[in-house]
Amino acid sequence: MLKSYSFLIYFVIYLSLSSFSQRKFKRFNQVDGYSIYSIIGIASVAGELGDIFAIKPIYGVGIEKGISERINVGVCVTGGTLSGLENQSYFSRFESDYFQVQSVGIINVSRYLSDSYIKKKWEFKFYAGVGLIWFHTNVYDLKTGNLLRTTADGTTKHTAYFQQSGNGIGDAGIYYTHELVIPLGFKVERKLNANFGLTFNLGYNWVYNDKLDGTTSYNIANPNIIGGVNSYSDTANDGWINLSVGLKYMFSFKNSENQRGV
């Protein structure tokens, strides 16, 4: 009986070490080189005046670089127009010119599922990062079309203050306000050949601000109070959703073979 237990223990240890060594050694390493891409898509705002059917075109360019087989980093700049409306509660619509700069980390899920050195036609990736969004939002009366309010501060944060009239340049001559944004999403890439590929993206951008759609949860009469009859909204933050397609060009592709010692 003791010998049987000893054999079983040795067998389990052997399998564990063998499995580990097989996972540890890889014949090939693959690290993506530099690549550039351009995208075009549509966007919708998630906010009080956000409307999934009020979509506007967006554009962008980006650079991506592999730092390991399964991890890439990238920088992307997007811009365009965001819009939306609410007919029952607010009777108003908004338009926002914006541009956003973001840095993201990208996980290549496909290379976790199979040998990473094999060039696949389809690859699936998750990404998340941090960035800044610059925007200028105007809110108009839905019936008359009159300008109701506009963002015109350097940093709006969560305050109850808007510029109620004028051309939206503010006291300091500032047109765009800027806020922190957290982008995250899912990308699918289709290789056309060794250098060119198509990219499809679905992402969400969480904005540290409630004024992207020209509303705020802070009370207009008393900025220290959240909510109430003098409040524009009842939420803390806005965000925007983007769906885009693009063309990607890869400059280099590193595929090296590991060598066992002899």
Buried (B, 14 or more C-beta within 10 A) or exposed (E): EEEEEEEEEEEEEEEEEEEEEEEEEBEEBBBBEEBEBBBEBEBBBBBBBBBEEBBBEBBBBBEBBBEEBBBBBBBBBBBBBBBBBBEEEBEBBBBBBBBBBBEBBBBBBBBEEEEBBEEBEEBBBBBBBEBBBBBBBBBBEBEEEEBBBBBBBEEBBBBBBBBEEEEBEBEEEBBBBBBBBBBEBBBBBBBEEEEEBBBBBEBBBBBBBBBBBBBBBBBBEEEEBBEEEEBBBEEEBBBBBBBBEBBBEBEEBEEEEEEEEE
